[in-house]
């Protein structure tokens, strides 16, 4: 749907540019959100915040994973010499521990994804405010956030990043 609306907006922009070519210049700008996420200080700060917030849980998961691997390797080495009942009990314990680990890992991924989306949404909101201010100040008729191709003369991403960085 978003892709479809971008095509409509672009078609509209081209049509309006054709109609207004004789009367006045139609001013179009394009913003690359991926670059804003990579280069803006607020996006970098958000990434650092997420890393700090989730690093402890990630380390715990890595430790559990390493522990499970060690226990699994130990079980594989000792399995031939264990009695059937012991082998079954230890195998069941490994399966239970792995299930618990997988649940924790899934919860971690979901929490990380949710928080990442929240932080990126804040960056987008700030960027949109900057874009609107820039559009009004420089009298842009249309600013797009996604496109297949952009002539570099229409790319205003650097201006947006500078304004975002200056606002902090």
N, C-alpha and C positions, 0 to 999 in steps of 0.2 A: 504494500500500500504506500509506504514511504517513497519507494522507488518510482511508483506511478505518479505520485504528487510532484516529485522532483521533475519528471518529464513534462508534466503539465505546466509547471512554473517556468521551466526553461523555454517551452514552446511559446508561452504567453510573453515571456521576456523578449524573445526574438520577434514576435509579431508586433509588440509595442515599440520595439526599436525601429522596425520598418516604418510604422505609422508616424513616429515622432522624429524620424531622421531629418525631415525638412524643417520642423519647428525647433527642436532642441535636441541635445545629445542625451541618450538614455545611458545612465551610469550603472554598471553592474559590478558587483564584487563577489568573490568566492572565498570562503573560509574553510580550511582543512582542519577538522576537529582532531584527527589523529596526531597532527603536528602539535596542536595545542596540548593534548594529553601528554605528549613526549617532552615538550620544551617549556611550557609555562611553569613558573615557579610554584603556583598554587597546585598544579597537578603533581609536580615533584614532591611537594610537601605532603600531599595526600597519600602518595605512594609510600613515603617514609613513615608516615603515621600508621598506615596499615601494616607495614613490615614490623614496626615496634609492637603494635597491638597483637599481632598473630605469631610472632617469632617463638614465644614460649610454647604455645600449643603445637607449633610445627616441629620444634625440637623434641617435644614429648612423643609425638607421632613417629618421628624418625627413630627415637630410642626404642619404642615399642616394636617397630618394624625390625630393627636389628636384633632385638631380643627374640622375636618370633622366628627369625631366620636361624639364629643360633640353636634355639630349642628344636626346630624342625630338623636341622642337620644332625644334632645329637640323637634325636629319635631315629633317624634313618640309619645311623651307625649302630645303634644299640638294638634296633628292632629284631634282627635275626636271633639275638640271644635272650630276648625277653619271653616270658611265658605269655600265652595267648591272652589271658585276662589282663596282664600288665600292659601289653601292647594296645589292647582295645581301650583301656582307661587313658593311657597317655595320648593316644590318637584323638580320643574324644576331647581331652583337655586342649590339645592343639587346635582343634576345629573351633571350640568355644572361644579360645583366646583370639583366633583369627577373626571370628565373627564380631567380637567386641571391638577389635582393632578396625575392621571395615566400617562399623557403625560410627566410631569416633572420627575416622577419616572423612566419611560422608558428611557428618555434621560440621566438621571443620571447613570442608569445601563450600558447603551451603552458607555458613556464617561469613566466610571470607568473600564469597560472591555477593552476598547481600550488602556487606559493608563497602565493598569496592563500588558497587552500583550507587550507594548513597554518596560516597565521596566524589565520584565522577559526575553525579547529578549536580552537586554543588559547583563543580568546576564549570559545567555546561551553563548553569544559571548565571554565574559571573561573566562567562564569555559572551552569553547572549546580551547581557546588559551593556557590555563594552561594545559589541557589534551595533546595537541599537544607537548608542551614543555616537559612535563613529559614523554610522549611516546618516544620522541627522546633521552632524557637524560638516560632513563632506558631501552632503546632498546626493547620496546613493538612491537610485530608484528601486534596486533589487539586490539583495545579498543572499547567496545560496550557500548551504553548508555541505552539500554533496554534489559531485559531478564526475563524469567520466573523464573529461579533459578540461583543462583550464589554461587559457593563455596567461602566462605569467604576469602580464600587465593588469589582469583582473584579480589576481590573488592578493588578498589583504591580510593574510594570516600573520605576517610579520608585524603589522600594525596592531593587530589584536593582541598578540603575545606581548609586545612592548607595553601596551596599555594595561594588560593584566598584571604584568610584573611591576609596573609603576604604582598600581593601586594597592599593592601589599605593603 
